[in-house]
Every structure is written in structure tokens, then in C-alpha cells.
Amino acid sequence: MADPVTAFAHYRVREGRVPEFLELVARHGPILRRLGPATETPSRPEPTLTLR
């Protein structure tokens, strides 16, 4: 198996849907760990603000 790498993902979440999105991300990590493509390193969602 190759050495693990850190990956970043960028999501655009609709206004008012951030709590629902974070819940989805929290469920997604364990699934990826169980299937193999993710390590035990915890994910770190870091919200940002986009100014338009």
C-alpha cells in the first residue's frame, strides 16, 4: 500500500444547510475508514466565509 497523503475537499454548502452538511461529513468518515481509503486521522472541517 502507498504512503498516506493528506487530501483537501472544498464544498459549497447552501445557506442554512451547514448543520445538515456537517452531520453528513461526520457519517462519511467512518464509512471511508471501514472501506479503506481513509486513515484513522480525524477529519477537520474548517468553515470559511466567501464574500461576493
N, C-alpha and C positions, 0 to 999 in steps of 0.2 A: 504494500500500500504506500502511496506517496505521502510525503510530509504534509500535515495540515496547513492550510493557508487561511488567513482572515478574509472574509468576504463582506462587502457592504451592499445593502439594498436600499433603494430610495422609493418611497411610496407617497403618492398624493392622496391624502385622505380627505374626504368631504367634510366640510364644516359640520360640527355636531356629531360626527361619527367616530371620533378618536377613541372614546372608551370601548366601543364595539371592536374597533381595529386592534387595540392593544390586547383585548381578550383573545382574538383570533391568533395573534402572534404568539401569545402565551401557550396556546394549544398546539401550535405548529412546531415549536422547538422540540418537545418530547417525541413527536412523530418522526422528525428528521433524525433524532438521536437513535431511535429504535431501528430505523431503516438503514442507518449507517452514514449518510453524508454529513452529519453534524457531530461535533465532539461534545464533551461534557462541559466545555467552557460556556458559561451562561451568556445569553444574548443580552444586548444592551440597547433597547430602543431609546433613541435620543431625539425628542421632538425638536423641530426647528420652525421658524416663522418665515413665510415667504411674503415679501412685500410686493405689491403690484401697483 
